[in-house]
Amino acid sequence: MPDDIAKLNFEEALNALEQIVKSLEGGQVSLEESIDIYTRGTQLRQHCDAKLKDASARIEKITKLQDGSLGTTALDDVE
């Protein structure tokens, strides 16, 4: 993962990914540039996935059970 991508927060990475999609859909870039952009987009997607998994894990870690003890529950079960 390039350092510049690793430093991005989720929102910044998602915004950069959206810009890449627009560029590719617009068809205004050369084949070589499209390949480079696609590669960067893949890295951004992986970074976003990792950020979401990390956020999910942190939410699960702080969930309290009904008896007051700490435990983990699925993200969908959090009220």
For each residue, the residues with C-beta under 8 A, 3 or more apart:
1: 5 6 43 46 47
2: 5 6 43
3: 6 7
4: 7 8
5: 1 2 8 13 40 43 44 47
6: 1 2 3 47
7: 3 4
8: 4 5 12 13 16 44 47
9: 12 13 51
10: 13 14 48 51 52 55
11: 14 15
12: 8 9 15 16
13: 5 8 9 10 16 17 44 47 48 51
14: 10 11 17 18 44 48
15: 11 12 18 19
16: 8 12 13 19 20 40 44
17: 13 14 20 21 41 44 45 48
18: 14 15 21 22
19: 15 16 22 23
20: 16 17 23 24 37 38 40 41 44
21: 17 18 24 25 41
22: 18 19 25 26
23: 19 20 26 28 29 37
24: 20 21 27 29 34 37 38 41
25: 21 22
26: 22 23 29
27: 24
28: 23
29: 23 24 26 33 34 37
30: 33 34
31: 34 35
32: 35 36
33: 29 30 36 37
34: 24 29 30 31 37 38
35: 31 32 38 39
36: 32 33 39 40
37: 20 23 24 29 33 34 40 41
38: 20 24 34 35 41 42
39: 35 36 42 43
40: 5 16 20 36 37 43 44
41: 17 20 21 24 37 38 44 45
42: 38 39 45 46
43: 1 2 5 39 40 46 47
44: 5 8 13 14 16 17 20 40 41 47 48
45: 17 41 42 48 49
46: 1 42 43 49 50
47: 1 5 6 8 13 43 44 50 51
48: 10 13 14 17 44 45 51 52
49: 45 46 52 53
50: 46 47 53 54
51: 9 10 13 47 48 54 55
52: 10 48 49 55 56
53: 49 50 56 57
54: 50 51 57 58
55: 10 51 52 58 59
56: 52 53 59 60 75
57: 53 54 60 61
58: 54 55 61 62
59: 55 56 62 63 75 78
60: 56 57 63 72 73 74 75 78
61: 57 58 70 72
62: 58 59 70
63: 59 60 70 71 72 73 78
64: 68 69 70 71
65: 68 69 70 71 73
66:
67:
68: 64 65
69: 64 65
70: 61 62 63 64 65
71: 63 64 65
72: 60 61 63
73: 60 63 65 77 78
74: 60 77 78
75: 56 59 60 78
76:
77: 73 74
78: 59 60 63 73 74 75
79:
